Amino acid sequence: MIGRAAIGAAIVAAIAAAATPYGRAAETDWSQAERVTVVAIEYRFEPNRLEFHRGVAYRLHLENAGKEMHEFTAPAFFKAVDIRNPDALNPDRTELAVQPGEQKDLYFVARDPGHYSLVCADHDWAGMTGDITIE
């Protein structure tokens, strides 16, 4: 028979795990995160096809080598990953924006397999789009 103390401890542990913000991101050794660099320039992402693996920690390094502001806009993708530093995103958590010459890092653990769209919100009309896959 399981004692009340053991049941209580299990409940507390479950609540603490559920309350941990951003899921697995809180438990990750970020010094081991795989760096993926994306360069934004008029009017493309280099590379424009990204592949991530479920359960792996990444450091997405976004560089703006252009003369205009660019956004890495991927709302469904950002919902499919556990983000360590969500403050790097806009308030809606739908995009990572960089001014000309600026660089930003987003740390995350890929969680939900699928295919996700990537666009520059201001320049998708010019073909500044991409594809993201989590396997």
C-alpha positions in Angstrom: 0.0 0.0 0.0 1.3 3.4 -0.9 1.4 5.8 2.0 -0.2 9.2 2.0 3.2 10.9 2.2 4.3 9.2 -1.0 1.0 10.1 -2.8 1.4 13.7 -1.6 5.0 13.9 -2.9 3.9 12.5 -6.2 1.2 15.0 -6.6 3.5 17.9 -5.7 6.1 16.7 -8.2 3.4 16.4 -10.9 2.2 19.9 -10.2 5.7 21.3 -10.2 6.5 19.6 -13.5 3.3 20.9 -15.1 3.9 24.4 -13.9 7.5 24.5 -15.3 7.4 27.2 -18.0 8.2 26.3 -21.5 8.3 22.5 -20.9 11.6 20.8 -21.5 13.5 24.1 -22.0 13.9 24.5 -18.3 15.7 21.1 -18.0 18.1 21.5 -20.9 21.9 21.8 -20.9 22.1 24.9 -23.3 25.8 24.7 -23.6 25.1 21.6 -25.8 22.5 23.3 -28.0 23.0 22.9 -31.8 23.5 26.2 -33.5 21.5 26.9 -36.6 22.2 30.2 -38.4 19.7 31.9 -40.6 20.6 35.0 -42.5 17.9 37.4 -43.5 18.6 39.6 -46.5 16.4 41.3 -49.2 14.3 39.3 -50.0 15.2 35.8 -48.8 16.2 33.6 -45.9 19.5 31.7 -46.2 18.8 28.8 -45.8 15.1 28.9 -46.4 14.6 25.2 -45.5 15.2 24.2 -41.9 15.0 20.8 -40.3 15.0 20.1 -36.6 14.7 16.9 -34.6 12.3 16.2 -31.8 13.8 16.4 -28.4 17.0 18.2 -29.5 18.0 21.6 -28.1 18.8 24.3 -30.6 20.1 27.8 -30.7 18.5 29.6 -33.7 20.9 32.4 -34.6 19.1 35.0 -36.8 21.3 37.6 -38.5 20.0 40.5 -40.6 22.5 41.2 -43.4 20.0 43.4 -45.2 19.1 47.1 -45.2 15.6 46.6 -44.0 14.0 45.1 -40.9 13.1 41.4 -41.3 10.9 39.1 -39.3 11.3 35.3 -38.9 7.5 34.8 -38.6 6.4 31.2 -37.9 3.5 31.2 -35.4 2.7 27.5 -35.6 6.4 26.6 -35.3 6.8 28.7 -32.2 3.9 26.8 -30.6 5.5 23.5 -31.5 8.8 24.1 -29.6 9.7 24.7 -25.9 11.3 28.1 -25.8 14.0 29.0 -23.3 13.9 32.8 -23.9 10.4 33.7 -25.1 11.2 37.4 -24.5 13.3 37.4 -27.7 10.0 37.1 -29.6 7.4 39.7 -30.2 4.6 40.0 -27.5 2.3 37.6 -29.5 5.2 35.1 -29.7 4.7 34.7 -33.5 8.0 36.2 -34.8 11.6 37.0 -34.1 12.4 40.5 -35.6 15.9 41.8 -36.4 16.9 45.3 -37.5 19.5 45.8 -40.2 22.9 44.6 -38.8 21.2 43.1 -35.7 21.5 39.4 -34.5 19.3 37.5 -32.1 19.3 34.1 -30.7 16.3 31.9 -29.8 16.9 28.8 -27.7 14.4 26.0 -28.0 13.8 22.3 -27.8 11.9 20.9 -30.8 8.7 19.2 -29.6 5.9 18.6 -32.1 6.8 16.8 -35.4 5.3 18.5 -38.5 5.8 21.0 -41.3 5.6 24.7 -40.6 5.6 27.8 -42.7 8.2 30.6 -42.4 7.7 34.1 -43.8 9.0 37.5 -43.4 5.8 39.3 -42.5 6.8 42.5 -44.4 8.3 40.8 -47.4 6.5 37.5 -48.1 5.0 39.2 -51.2 8.6 39.3 -52.6 9.1 35.6 -52.0 10.8 35.8 -48.6 9.4 32.5 -47.3 10.7 29.2 -46.1 9.8 25.8 -44.7 10.5 24.3 -41.3 10.3 20.6 -40.5 10.4 18.9 -37.1 11.1 15.2 -37.4 
